[in-house]
């Protein structure tokens, strides 16, 4: 579900900001409750800092499933590739996956920018180990420029793609992404999610989301 939001330019520092753009539900009620607008921002950069490139998979699974139902899902520069059969079992349509292997940061950025210009793109997940502020700003601008005048696959689709950047720990605190999360395993069946940056007050507590992990969902590139 996509929620249309008002367009405030100013927000209270002690309250969650409204969001200029639409959002898509993350699939996690506890996470949506602490995100501005109540979900993943569309047409904006979401940064996930993690110890393993594939770790965000469980966090993103509901969004991946929703995105593949209405458009293409692009995976750019991930060191691990999806096990198509396992992903299909989770509801992510293999025929909707675009997998792009890159060797250098400039290739990853260029590919992401080209993909974001595709009107059928619903979600782009890229992995970039070393990203400075200028490159982060470039991605944010490309994500913002990808906003569409019409939704994908009818009026209920997303009017802009979800753009996710995964980065390894440790990661610099400088980023143009309006939303940054740190994702870590919390035992074999859960994720620990910290909100590092959002439009609104800091969030001191760590979210714990029930998300069992299985390496069989991935294979080496």
Secondary structure, 3 states (H helix, E strand, C coil): CEECCCCCCCCCCCCCCCCCCCEECCCCHHHHCCCHHHCEECCCEEEEEECCCCCHHHHHHHHHHHHHCCCEEEEECCCEEECHHHHHHCCCCHHHEEEECCCCHHHHHHHHHHHHCCCCEEEEEEECCCCCHHHHHHHHHHHHHCCCCCCCCCCCCCCCCEEEEEEECCCCCCCCCCEEEEEEECCCCEEEEEEEECCCCCCCCCEEEECCCCHHHEEEC
